[in-house]
Amino acid sequence: MKNLKKYLAIGMSAVMMMSLAACGSSSTDAATAATSAAAEATEAAADTATSAAADAAATSSADGKTYTVGICQLVQHVALDAATQGFIDEINTELGEGTVTFDSQNAAGDSATCTTIVNGFVSEGVDLILANATPSLQAAAAATADIPILGTAITEYGTALSIDDFNGTVGGNISGTSDLAPLDQQAAMFAELLPNAKKIGILYCSAEANSVYQSEVVKKALEDAGDTVTVYTFSDSNDVASVTQTACNENDALYIPTDNTAASCTEAINNVADPAGIPIIAGEEGIMSGCGVAALTIDYYELGKTTGAMAVKILTGASDVSTMPIEYYQNPVKEYVEDRCTKLGITVPDGYTAYVAEE
């Protein structure tokens, strides 16, 4: 930062000197030269500023400084796994292998275990905590106000942290990335893909605050479109099959938001919905691939990489976590599962991409 201020000062001095030279000349060319020099000096200062974060990362790696990052992942499933891997890969790419020690722990879907994990990180004095999924973030926020916390795969931070009139920046020691894809567009997919489905059930875990938020928004959008909507919740994975059966018996189609419990139980859901012939539109690709017909989805690996880049800035001192706004994935994609759509007689309109499973 001191070097940055020095470069800015040099740049401003150059601007002043050339401006004085211009004032002493009646030549238009002299004035133009002064203006050009001023622009070049300002551009040089700006270039220095934009490279500050990269310089900080390079310096940190070069001087041998190391860090410890604690990772609390709520549960193991495709989306969260991808976000964690993207986070680790980006940090290793920017700072170099071995510069950061990652203590990655999985809570197996239990919020109380999240609390135990992050309390351990606080006791160890880690340099930064990654909270992967909402319950992990809530546990981390309760555990420390000092250690920087980055969330990832969090749908809505205002809801997760009970912040009224959330403006996009959490403040304090928390920032991160969001996996929110436009909910109105998700609701509109029912009319695009399933125009005859008028009774729609929404299925999610009642313990997940962001699932509640998504459900409320999508429910209103569907009701505004003239559909009848019923909400079905399960308390944990033990109730998934029975609640799904009830929902399938009573509706033409189902919606599942980016719910972590559902994401870890897609086989159980599909075992009920598939023989019942009930199509499911999901909030993300992992749920869709396991039991759905379509989704408006994001790339969780890229989301994790974005979070990793934020972590590098915090660890190296290039950015202050308290001023960092939440970052969002900018290009969600409409995907569909071809074999399920064919089986259910669903005509897929233009604008959807066929899902291809990774080998």
C-alpha positions in Angstrom: 0.0 0.0 0.0 2.9 2.4 0.8 4.4 1.7 -2.6 1.0 2.3 -4.3 0.8 5.8 -2.6 4.3 6.5 -3.7 3.5 5.7 -7.3 0.3 7.8 -7.2 2.3 10.7 -5.8 4.9 10.5 -8.6 2.1 10.3 -11.1 0.4 13.5 -9.7 3.8 15.3 -9.7 4.2 14.6 -13.3 0.7 15.9 -14.0 1.5 19.2 -12.2 4.9 19.7 -13.9 3.5 19.2 -17.4 0.5 21.4 -16.7 2.9 24.3 -15.6 4.9 23.8 -18.8 1.7 24.1 -20.8 0.7 27.3 -19.0 4.1 28.9 -19.9 3.6 28.3 -23.6 1.1 29.8 -26.1 1.4 26.8 -28.3 -1.6 24.6 -28.7 0.8 21.7 -29.2 2.3 22.3 -25.8 -1.1 22.2 -24.1 -1.9 19.0 -26.0 1.4 17.5 -24.9 0.7 18.4 -21.3 -2.8 16.8 -21.5 -1.3 13.7 -23.0 1.4 13.5 -20.3 -1.2 13.9 -17.6 -3.3 11.1 -19.1 -0.3 8.9 -19.3 0.7 9.6 -15.7 -2.9 8.9 -14.5 -3.0 5.7 -16.5 0.3 4.6 -15.0 -1.1 5.2 -11.5 -4.2 3.3 -12.4 -2.2 0.4 -13.8 -0.3 0.3 -10.5 -3.5 0.2 -8.5 -5.0 -2.7 -10.6 -1.9 -4.7 -10.2 -1.6 -4.2 -6.4 -3.6 -7.4 -5.6 -1.4 -9.5 -7.9 1.8 -8.0 -6.5 0.6 -8.7 -3.0 -0.1 -12.4 -3.9 3.3 -12.7 -5.6 5.1 -11.0 -2.7 3.4 -13.3 -0.2 4.4 -16.4 -2.1 8.0 -15.1 -2.6 8.6 -14.2 1.1 7.5 -17.7 2.2 4.5 -16.6 4.2 2.0 -19.4 4.7 -1.7 -19.5 5.8 -4.2 -22.0 7.2 -7.8 -22.0 5.8 -10.6 -23.9 7.5 -13.3 -25.3 5.2 -16.7 -26.2 6.7 -18.9 -27.9 4.1 -22.4 -28.8 5.2 -22.8 -32.1 3.3 -21.2 -34.0 0.4 -23.0 -33.6 -2.9 -22.0 -32.5 -6.5 -22.6 -28.8 -6.2 -20.9 -28.2 -2.8 -18.0 -30.5 -3.7 -17.4 -28.5 -6.9 -17.5 -25.2 -5.0 -14.9 -26.4 -2.5 -12.6 -27.7 -5.2 -12.8 -24.5 -7.2 -12.0 -22.5 -4.1 -8.9 -24.7 -3.3 -7.7 -24.7 -7.0 -7.9 -20.9 -7.4 -6.0 -20.3 -4.2 -3.3 -22.8 -5.2 -3.1 -21.3 -8.6 -2.6 -17.7 -7.3 -0.4 -18.4 -4.3 1.2 -21.6 -5.2 0.9 -25.2 -3.9 1.9 -25.4 -0.3 1.4 -21.8 0.6 -2.0 -22.5 2.1 -2.9 -25.5 4.3 -6.5 -26.4 3.9 -8.4 -28.1 6.8 -11.4 -29.3 5.0 -14.2 -30.9 7.1 -17.7 -32.2 6.2 -20.6 -31.8 8.6 -22.6 -34.7 7.1 -25.7 -32.5 6.8 -25.8 -31.7 10.5 -26.0 -28.0 11.6 -24.7 -28.9 15.1 -21.6 -30.5 13.6 -21.0 -27.3 11.6 -20.8 -25.5 14.9 -18.3 -28.0 16.3 -16.2 -27.7 13.2 -16.0 -23.9 13.1 -15.4 -23.6 16.8 -12.4 -25.9 16.2 -11.2 -23.5 13.5 -11.5 -20.6 15.9 -9.5 -22.4 18.6 -6.8 -23.2 16.1 -6.6 -19.6 15.0 -7.0 -20.2 11.2 -6.4 -17.3 8.9 -9.7 -17.6 7.1 -12.9 -19.8 7.1 -14.8 -20.9 4.1 -18.4 -21.7 5.0 -19.9 -23.8 2.2 -23.7 -23.7 2.4 -26.0 -21.7 4.7 -25.8 -23.6 7.9 -22.0 -23.5 7.7 -22.2 -19.7 7.3 -24.6 -19.3 10.2 -22.3 -21.4 12.5 -19.2 -19.5 11.5 -20.9 -16.1 12.0 -21.9 -17.2 15.5 -18.4 -18.5 16.3 -16.2 -15.5 15.5 -16.4 -11.8 14.7 -12.7 -11.6 14.1 -11.5 -14.3 11.6 -12.5 -13.5 8.0 -15.4 -15.6 6.8 -16.2 -16.3 3.1 -19.5 -18.0 2.3 -20.1 -19.9 -0.9 -23.2 -21.6 -2.3 -25.2 -19.2 -0.2 -28.5 -18.2 -1.9 -29.4 -15.0 0.0 -27.1 -13.5 2.7 -29.8 -11.3 4.1 -32.0 -14.3 4.8 -29.1 -16.5 6.0 -27.9 -13.9 8.5 -31.2 -12.2 9.3 -30.1 -8.9 7.9 -33.0 -6.5 7.2 -32.8 -4.5 4.0 -29.7 -6.3 2.9 -27.8 -4.1 0.4 -25.3 -6.5 -1.0 -22.4 -6.1 1.5 -22.6 -7.9 4.8 -19.8 -6.0 6.5 -17.9 -7.0 9.6 -15.8 -10.2 9.0 -18.1 -11.8 6.4 -18.4 -11.7 2.6 -18.6 -14.4 -0.1 -20.4 -15.6 -3.2 -24.0 -16.5 -3.9 -25.5 -19.3 -6.0 -28.8 -17.5 -6.6 -30.2 -17.9 -10.1 -33.1 -15.6 -11.0 -36.2 -17.2 -9.2 -38.7 -15.6 -11.5 -37.0 -17.2 -14.5 -37.1 -20.6 -12.7 -40.8 -20.2 -12.1 -41.4 -19.3 -15.7 -39.9 -22.7 -16.8 -43.1 -24.4 -15.7 -45.1 -22.6 -18.4 -42.3 -23.2 -20.9 -41.9 -26.9 -20.3 -45.0 -28.0 -18.6 -47.9 -25.8 -19.7 -50.5 -28.3 -18.6 -49.2 -28.5 -15.1 -51.5 -26.4 -12.9 -51.0 -28.1 -9.5 -47.4 -27.6 -8.4 -45.7 -28.8 -5.3 -42.6 -27.2 -3.8 -40.3 -29.7 -1.9 -37.5 -28.7 0.5 -36.0 -29.1 3.9 -37.6 -26.9 6.5 -34.2 -26.5 8.4 -32.6 -24.6 5.5 -33.4 -20.9 5.6 -32.5 -20.2 2.0 -34.8 -23.0 0.8 -37.6 -21.2 2.6 -36.7 -18.0 0.9 -36.6 -19.5 -2.6 -39.9 -21.4 -1.9 -41.7 -18.2 -1.0 -40.5 -16.3 -4.0 -41.2 -19.1 -6.5 -44.6 -19.8 -4.9 -45.7 -16.3 -5.4 -44.5 -16.2 -9.0 -46.4 -19.4 -9.8 -49.6 -18.3 -8.1 -49.4 -15.0 -10.0 -49.3 -17.1 -13.1 -52.5 -18.8 -12.1 -51.1 -22.1 -10.7 -52.1 -23.8 -7.4 -49.1 -24.3 -5.3 -48.6 -26.5 -2.2 -45.5 -26.5 0.0 -44.1 -29.9 1.3 -41.2 -29.9 3.8 -39.1 -32.6 5.3 -37.1 -32.1 8.5 -34.2 -34.3 7.5 -33.2 -37.1 5.1 -35.3 -39.7 6.9 -38.5 -38.0 5.7 -37.6 -37.4 2.1 -39.2 -40.4 0.5 -42.5 -40.2 2.4 -42.9 -36.5 1.8 -42.0 -36.8 -1.9 -44.6 -39.6 -2.2 -47.3 -37.3 -0.8 -46.2 -34.4 -3.1 -46.3 -36.7 -6.1 -49.7 -38.0 -5.3 -51.2 -34.5 -5.1 -49.5 -32.5 -7.9 -48.8 -32.4 -11.6 -45.2 -31.3 -11.2 -42.7 -30.4 -8.4 -40.1 -27.7 -7.8 -37.0 -28.2 -5.6 -34.8 -25.2 -4.8 -31.1 -25.3 -4.1 -31.7 -27.4 -1.1 -28.7 -29.3 0.3 -30.7 -32.1 1.9 -32.6 -32.7 -1.3 -29.3 -32.6 -3.2 -27.9 -35.4 -1.1 -31.1 -37.5 -1.5 -31.8 -37.3 -5.2 -31.9 -41.0 -5.6 -34.6 -41.4 -3.0 -36.6 -38.6 -4.6 -36.2 -40.1 -8.1 -37.3 -43.5 -6.9 -40.6 -42.0 -6.0 -41.1 -39.4 -8.8 -39.9 -41.5 -11.7 -42.5 -44.3 -11.4 -45.2 -41.7 -10.6 -44.4 -39.8 -13.8 -44.0 -36.5 -12.0 -41.6 -34.0 -13.6 -39.3 -32.0 -11.3 -37.8 -28.6 -12.1 -34.8 -28.0 -9.9 -32.8 -25.0 -8.7 -29.4 -26.4 -9.7 -27.8 -29.0 -12.0 -26.9 -31.6 -9.3 -30.5 -32.0 -8.2 -31.7 -31.9 -11.8 -29.2 -34.7 -12.9 -30.4 -36.9 -10.0 -34.1 -36.5 -10.2 -35.2 -33.6 -12.4 -36.1 -32.7 -16.0 -34.7 -29.2 -16.1 -32.9 -26.4 -14.1 -31.7 -22.9 -14.4 -28.3 -23.6 -13.1 -24.9 -22.1 -12.4 -21.3 -23.5 -12.5 -20.4 -24.2 -8.8 -16.8 -24.9 -9.7 -16.5 -21.4 -11.1 -18.4 -20.0 -8.1 -15.8 -21.6 -5.9 -13.0 -20.1 -7.9 -14.5 -16.7 -7.5 -14.6 -17.2 -3.8 -11.0 -18.4 -3.9 -9.9 -15.2 -5.6 -11.6 -13.2 -2.9 -9.8 -15.3 -0.3 -6.4 -14.5 -1.8 -7.1 -10.7 -1.7 -8.0 -11.0 2.0 -5.1 -13.2 3.0 -2.6 -11.0 1.2 -4.0 -7.8 2.6 -5.1 -6.5 -0.9 -8.7 -6.2 0.2 -10.7 -5.7 3.5 -13.4 -8.4 3.9 -15.7 -5.8 5.6 -16.0 -3.8 2.4 -16.2 -6.6 -0.1 -19.7 -7.0 -1.7 -21.2 -10.4 -2.3 -20.4 -11.7 -5.7 -22.9 -13.5 -8.0 -22.6 -15.9 -10.8 -23.5 -13.9 -13.9 -24.6 -16.4 -16.6 -27.0 -19.1 -15.4 -27.9 -21.6 -18.0 -31.2 -23.4 -18.8 -30.5 -27.1 -18.9 -32.6 -30.2 -19.4 -32.2 -34.0 -19.0 -33.0 -35.4 -22.5 -34.0 -39.0 -21.5 -36.4 -37.9 -18.8 -38.0 -35.2 -21.0 -38.5 -37.8 -23.8 -39.9 -40.3 -21.4 -42.4 -37.8 -20.0 -43.3 -36.4 -23.5 -41.9 -32.9 -22.7 -41.2 -30.7 -25.7 -38.2 -28.6 -24.9 -38.2 -25.1 -26.5 -35.2 -23.2 -27.9 -32.9 -21.7 -25.3 -32.3 -24.9 -23.3 -29.0 -26.9 -23.4 -29.0 -30.7 -23.0 -27.3 -31.8 -19.9 -24.2 -34.0 -20.4 -23.0 -36.0 -17.4 -19.3 -35.7 -16.7 -17.4 -38.9 -17.2 
